[in-house]
Amino acid sequence: MKECQKFTGILYLTLGALPCDYINEMRKQYPENDICVLIPMFKIDDAKPIMRFDYFSQNRTVEAAVYKFPKNGDNIQVYGLFSSAFASCKNISDIAKLHYLAPFMKAARIAIKKLGTVDIVHCENIPFFLGEEFEKKFPSNIKVLQVIKDFTQIEMTKSEPFWTAINLAGKAEMKSICRDKVIKKLIAMLFKLHNTKHFYQMRECLKYIYNNYYKFRKYIDKGEDIEENVIFTKLNARILELFPELNYNAYLHTLKRSNYWITTSETYYNEVFNRPKISGEMYPVIVNTKDKSDFVSYGMVTEKYGFSVPDEVYQKFDVENFRELRGKNKTAILKEFSFERIKTNFVDPTLFNNEEVTIMGSLDGFFDSPLLFAHTNSEIFANGVDILFNTILKLFELHKNIQVIICIKDGLKVRFIKSWIEFLQKNKYFDGKWVFIDGAVNLSKFFASSDMTLIPRRANLNTPEHFIAMHYGCVPVVSRSGILNDTISDIFDDMTNGCGLKTKQGLMTEDDNNILFLSAVMKALSIYQNNPSSWNLLVKNCLVKDFSWNFNIIEKYNRIYKEILK
């Protein structure tokens, strides 16, 4: 345990990738800031923990352990937190789901208190105080910086006080739940719907519901069983009567209790204050905590994402020779997605990330047309997938000479996306103009081969893909929202340094979003086809764009750390 006393300064708590580039830059400019990282672990193998502790979660006492990773190449100390309560995740993204996130946050707070002296917890886009009402309060001498990247992503999650309670309740609170006559009656009704056994013990029934929760929970807006929906609605209401502090909005976001909160986009920060629709039910809390809030621009180092290995692209190019070699990349990828190669399953396997993929459609290599690439996930609203497909269809209807590659992992599991692909398949006029990929891809080859990438996001998602696209000279056409607006200069706004094209305004308006985005794409196509010198300038500006954690970003974080410690 003596070893843990060195764990001082700033603790960076994250579910995502290690923030090595950020920490290295902070250390260079402010060497007195000692930053360590705490992340969830899902496998422990033969590793020996530096500490163990028990805590109550998911209706039972579970064990958690903290592990110290070997020093990495960046000399950053990383600690891992393991518990059976969240270790059954199938992949890293699953831990963001409430039934995994809640026990992780509870264990993380305990681990932080036990690890030693921590001045500031830099909490990266996760609700740090989730479930704290059922515990001993977090030490007041440890300050919390809450990073919120997009309120809409949290707000779009269903409000589930009952599910939260059975994940987080301590022993005393669990007794209150088990003894409550209303809850007992509702649990019995739910139990009888799905289990032929006789209802005999509340804890056993709660455990049964916990293990099968997402089989039972139904949502009326999806046209699913109303009977279960009514029961869960009543359960949620009763839990809020018993534990009013579980009110979902204040409870999950916890802005009131954090010492400071920030967003990673100046555009988005201004929007959430000036447009209540953007921040929704969180608006009153946001306004009331404005005096302890700010924005810090997004930064990154492209190389850290593994997309700069020369072998990953067909032809490596730079700002001096891109005019010739980018064209060779494009010719190569068109050949890979020809009808013959797809039919015989002879497509270059290095285009994909060692997983099985489904490829639909094909491209004709003889077309002399701009190649458009879109890579997104299947969340329709936030990522603007509906706008993307409507734009592509309109371009086809207008007889625009284009070819399109769309990549959405697990997209064919979504009825909306599947119906669009089926529509494209049925229209023979579209043959040879499109490819749809359901699977994980090697983005570097696609960006290095495509002329432009389409990103019609509504939400302030801070994925690094538009940076990666520009790193390979793929011109982004995006919505004028959040980080996209902050980091991409429209060539019509800045004829010298423009590195992309943006919609006239964000896509969270009353205007027709399809028309807004189509207009930006049409401008890009016009430049590509009619003004080669301007298009080459766009590509060149993309290639030289600075994405780094510059001094201004690091300095602002440092000022916020100092402000919190006051």
Solvent accessible surface area in square Angstrom, and as a share of the most:
residue,aa,sasa,rsa
1,M,128,0.57
2,K,181,0.77
3,E,84,0.38
4,C,2,0.01
5,Q,108,0.48
6,K,158,0.67
7,F,4,0.02
8,T,50,0.29
9,G,13,0.13
10,I,9,0.04
11,L,1,0.00
12,Y,17,0.06
13,L,0,0.00
14,T,5,0.03
15,L,23,0.12
16,G,47,0.45
17,A,86,0.67
18,L,66,0.33
19,P,13,0.08
20,C,19,0.11
21,D,17,0.09
22,Y,3,0.01
23,I,0,0.00
24,N,33,0.17
25,E,39,0.17
26,M,0,0.00
27,R,61,0.22
28,K,147,0.62
29,Q,55,0.24
30,Y,31,0.12
31,P,105,0.66
32,E,122,0.55
33,N,23,0.12
34,D,54,0.28
35,I,0,0.00
36,C,8,0.05
37,V,0,0.00
38,L,0,0.00
39,I,30,0.15
40,P,9,0.06
41,M,22,0.10
42,F,52,0.22
43,K,160,0.68
44,I,56,0.28
45,D,127,0.66
46,D,139,0.72
47,A,55,0.42
48,K,177,0.75
49,P,33,0.21
50,I,42,0.21
51,M,16,0.07
52,R,136,0.50
53,F,16,0.07
54,D,97,0.50
55,Y,11,0.04
56,F,28,0.12
57,S,0,0.00
58,Q,6,0.03
59,N,24,0.12
60,R,97,0.35
61,T,78,0.45
62,V,8,0.05
63,E,84,0.38
64,A,1,0.00
65,A,3,0.02
66,V,0,0.00
67,Y,7,0.02
68,K,67,0.28
69,F,68,0.28
70,P,116,0.73
71,K,121,0.51
72,N,50,0.26
73,G,89,0.86
74,D,39,0.20
75,N,90,0.46
76,I,2,0.01
77,Q,16,0.07
78,V,5,0.03
79,Y,5,0.02
80,G,0,0.00
81,L,0,0.00
82,F,39,0.16
83,S,0,0.00
84,S,67,0.43
85,A,3,0.02
86,F,0,0.00
87,A,19,0.15
88,S,76,0.49
89,C,16,0.09
90,K,188,0.79
91,N,79,0.41
92,I,93,0.47
93,S,79,0.51
94,D,20,0.10
95,I,1,0.00
96,A,62,0.48
97,K,105,0.45
98,L,29,0.15
99,H,30,0.13
100,Y,34,0.13
101,L,12,0.06
102,A,0,0.00
103,P,0,0.00
104,F,0,0.00
105,M,0,0.00
106,K,11,0.05
107,A,0,0.00
108,A,0,0.00
109,R,1,0.00
110,I,32,0.16
111,A,0,0.00
112,I,0,0.00
113,K,73,0.31
114,K,92,0.39
115,L,0,0.00
116,G,19,0.18
117,T,75,0.44
118,V,4,0.02
119,D,54,0.28
120,I,1,0.01
121,V,0,0.00
122,H,1,0.01
123,C,0,0.00
124,E,26,0.12
125,N,54,0.28
126,I,9,0.05
127,P,11,0.07
128,F,0,0.00
129,F,13,0.05
130,L,0,0.00
131,G,0,0.00
132,E,5,0.02
133,E,35,0.16
134,F,18,0.08
135,E,38,0.17
136,K,174,0.74
137,K,133,0.56
138,F,19,0.08
139,P,42,0.26
140,S,99,0.64
141,N,109,0.56
142,I,13,0.07
143,K,48,0.20
144,V,1,0.00
145,L,0,0.00
146,Q,0,0.00
147,V,0,0.00
148,I,3,0.02
149,K,27,0.12
150,D,2,0.01
151,F,1,0.00
152,T,10,0.06
153,Q,70,0.31
154,I,32,0.16
155,E,57,0.26
156,M,87,0.39
157,T,75,0.44
158,K,84,0.36
159,S,54,0.35
160,E,8,0.03
161,P,6,0.04
162,F,0,0.00
163,W,1,0.00
164,T,4,0.02
165,A,0,0.00
166,I,0,0.00
167,N,0,0.00
168,L,0,0.00
169,A,1,0.01
170,G,10,0.09
171,K,126,0.53
172,A,69,0.54
173,E,41,0.18
174,M,1,0.00
175,K,99,0.42
176,S,49,0.32
177,I,0,0.00
178,C,19,0.11
179,R,180,0.66
180,D,16,0.08
181,K,174,0.74
182,V,68,0.39
183,I,0,0.00
184,K,92,0.39
185,K,140,0.59
186,L,9,0.05
187,I,0,0.00
188,A,18,0.14
189,M,78,0.35
190,L,0,0.00
191,F,8,0.03
192,K,143,0.60
193,L,71,0.35
194,H,63,0.28
195,N,25,0.13
196,T,147,0.85
197,K,137,0.58
198,H,151,0.67
199,F,33,0.14
200,Y,139,0.53
201,Q,78,0.35
202,M,11,0.05
203,R,80,0.29
204,E,81,0.36
205,C,0,0.00
206,L,1,0.00
207,K,109,0.46
208,Y,60,0.23
209,I,0,0.00
210,Y,33,0.13
211,N,96,0.49
212,N,32,0.16
213,Y,5,0.02
214,Y,117,0.44
215,K,145,0.61
216,F,9,0.04
217,R,23,0.09
218,K,40,0.17
219,Y,33,0.13
220,I,101,0.51
221,D,101,0.52
222,K,137,0.58
223,G,70,0.67
224,E,71,0.32
225,D,79,0.41
226,I,101,0.51
227,E,100,0.45
228,E,13,0.06
229,N,20,0.10
230,V,64,0.37
231,I,2,0.01
232,F,0,0.00
233,T,74,0.43
234,K,106,0.45
235,L,0,0.00
236,N,16,0.08
237,A,51,0.40
238,R,59,0.22
239,I,0,0.00
240,L,56,0.28
241,E,114,0.51
242,L,54,0.27
243,F,16,0.07
244,P,93,0.58
245,E,75,0.34
246,L,1,0.01
247,N,75,0.38
248,Y,28,0.11
249,N,38,0.19
250,A,38,0.29
251,Y,5,0.02
252,L,17,0.08
253,H,3,0.01
254,T,1,0.01
255,L,1,0.00
256,K,118,0.50
257,R,90,0.33
258,S,1,0.00
259,N,57,0.29
260,Y,24,0.09
261,W,0,0.00
262,I,0,0.00
263,T,0,0.00
264,T,7,0.04
265,S,0,0.00
266,E,79,0.36
267,T,25,0.15
268,Y,7,0.03
269,Y,22,0.08
270,N,67,0.34
271,E,31,0.14
272,V,0,0.00
273,F,20,0.08
274,N,114,0.58
275,R,73,0.27
276,P,71,0.45
277,K,123,0.52
278,I,6,0.03
279,S,0,0.00
280,G,27,0.26
281,E,115,0.51
282,M,1,0.00
283,Y,63,0.24
284,P,76,0.48
285,V,16,0.09
286,I,0,0.00
287,V,69,0.39
288,N,110,0.57
289,T,6,0.04
290,K,109,0.46
291,D,133,0.69
292,K,49,0.21
293,S,10,0.06
294,D,35,0.18
295,F,42,0.17
296,V,0,0.00
297,S,45,0.29
298,Y,33,0.13
299,G,2,0.02
300,M,2,0.01
301,V,42,0.24
302,T,7,0.04
303,E,98,0.44
304,K,99,0.42
305,Y,82,0.31
306,G,39,0.37
307,F,41,0.17
308,S,42,0.27
309,V,71,0.41
310,P,66,0.41
311,D,126,0.65
312,E,47,0.21
313,V,12,0.07
314,Y,63,0.24
315,Q,70,0.31
316,K,131,0.56
317,F,25,0.11
318,D,72,0.37
319,V,40,0.23
320,E,142,0.64
321,N,59,0.30
322,F,5,0.02
323,R,144,0.53
324,E,107,0.48
325,L,27,0.13
326,R,22,0.08
327,G,37,0.35
328,K,97,0.41
329,N,0,0.00
330,K,29,0.12
331,T,92,0.54
332,A,28,0.21
333,I,0,0.00
334,L,10,0.05
335,K,118,0.50
336,E,17,0.08
337,F,0,0.00
338,S,22,0.14
339,F,116,0.48
340,E,114,0.51
341,R,55,0.20
342,I,35,0.18
343,K,150,0.64
344,T,94,0.55
345,N,134,0.69
346,F,138,0.57
347,V,17,0.10
348,D,25,0.13
349,P,105,0.66
350,T,73,0.42
351,L,0,0.00
352,F,22,0.09
353,N,71,0.36
354,N,156,0.80
355,E,88,0.40
356,E,169,0.76
357,V,33,0.19
358,T,63,0.37
359,I,37,0.19
360,M,41,0.18
361,G,28,0.27
362,S,13,0.08
363,L,1,0.00
364,D,40,0.21
365,G,48,0.46
366,F,158,0.66
367,F,54,0.23
368,D,130,0.68
369,S,1,0.01
370,P,1,0.01
371,L,0,0.00
372,L,0,0.00
373,F,0,0.00
374,A,1,0.01
375,H,50,0.22
376,T,25,0.15
377,N,79,0.41
378,S,32,0.21
379,E,63,0.28
380,I,45,0.23
381,F,89,0.37
382,A,0,0.00
383,N,11,0.06
384,G,0,0.00
385,V,1,0.00
386,D,32,0.17
387,I,1,0.00
388,L,2,0.01
389,F,2,0.01
390,N,49,0.25
391,T,1,0.01
392,I,1,0.01
393,L,28,0.14
394,K,85,0.36
395,L,0,0.00
396,F,1,0.00
397,E,93,0.42
398,L,76,0.38
399,H,135,0.60
400,K,63,0.26
401,N,74,0.38
402,I,1,0.00
403,Q,1,0.00
404,V,0,0.00
405,I,0,0.00
406,I,0,0.00
407,C,0,0.00
408,I,0,0.00
409,K,95,0.40
410,D,62,0.32
411,G,0,0.00
412,L,42,0.21
413,K,165,0.70
414,V,39,0.23
415,R,212,0.77
416,F,73,0.30
417,I,0,0.00
418,K,96,0.41
419,S,56,0.36
420,W,38,0.13
421,I,1,0.00
422,E,70,0.32
423,F,91,0.38
424,L,2,0.01
425,Q,75,0.33
426,K,162,0.68
427,N,51,0.26
428,K,150,0.63
429,Y,97,0.37
430,F,5,0.02
431,D,75,0.39
432,G,4,0.04
433,K,26,0.11
434,W,6,0.02
435,V,0,0.00
436,F,0,0.00
437,I,0,0.00
438,D,20,0.10
439,G,5,0.05
440,A,19,0.15
441,V,7,0.04
442,N,19,0.10
443,L,13,0.06
444,S,0,0.00
445,K,11,0.05
446,F,0,0.00
447,F,3,0.01
448,A,0,0.00
449,S,2,0.01
450,S,0,0.00
451,D,14,0.07
452,M,0,0.00
453,T,3,0.02
454,L,5,0.02
455,I,17,0.09
456,P,6,0.04
457,R,13,0.05
458,R,26,0.10
459,A,7,0.05
460,N,4,0.02
461,L,17,0.08
462,N,26,0.13
463,T,58,0.34
464,P,25,0.16
465,E,31,0.14
466,H,0,0.00
467,F,3,0.01
468,I,0,0.00
469,A,0,0.00
470,M,0,0.00
471,H,51,0.23
472,Y,17,0.07
473,G,0,0.00
474,C,0,0.00
475,V,0,0.00
476,P,0,0.00
477,V,0,0.00
478,V,0,0.00
479,S,0,0.00
480,R,60,0.22
481,S,8,0.05
482,G,0,0.00
483,I,2,0.01
484,L,4,0.02
485,N,39,0.20
486,D,56,0.29
487,T,20,0.12
488,I,3,0.01
489,S,36,0.23
490,D,7,0.03
491,I,3,0.02
492,F,108,0.45
493,D,95,0.49
494,D,44,0.23
495,M,123,0.55
496,T,97,0.56
497,N,92,0.47
498,G,0,0.00
499,C,1,0.01
500,G,0,0.00
501,L,1,0.00
502,K,20,0.09
503,T,1,0.00
504,K,152,0.64
505,Q,67,0.30
506,G,10,0.10
507,L,1,0.00
508,M,24,0.11
509,T,30,0.18
510,E,155,0.69
511,D,75,0.39
512,D,72,0.37
513,N,25,0.13
514,N,55,0.28
515,I,114,0.58
516,L,23,0.12
517,F,0,0.00
518,L,28,0.14
519,S,46,0.30
520,A,4,0.03
521,V,0,0.00
522,M,60,0.27
523,K,80,0.34
524,A,0,0.00
525,L,3,0.02
526,S,52,0.34
527,I,16,0.08
528,Y,53,0.20
529,Q,82,0.36
530,N,112,0.57
531,N,63,0.32
532,P,89,0.56
533,S,83,0.53
534,S,22,0.14
535,W,18,0.06
536,N,42,0.21
537,L,61,0.30
538,L,0,0.00
539,V,5,0.03
540,K,88,0.37
541,N,16,0.08
542,C,0,0.00
543,L,34,0.17
544,V,89,0.51
545,K,61,0.26
546,D,100,0.52
547,F,21,0.09
548,S,43,0.28
549,W,32,0.11
550,N,67,0.34
551,F,115,0.48
552,N,115,0.59
553,I,13,0.07
554,I,0,0.00
555,E,37,0.16
556,K,35,0.15
557,Y,10,0.04
558,N,4,0.02
559,R,126,0.46
560,I,7,0.04
561,Y,6,0.02
562,K,115,0.49
563,E,91,0.41
564,I,13,0.06
565,L,94,0.47
566,K,191,0.81
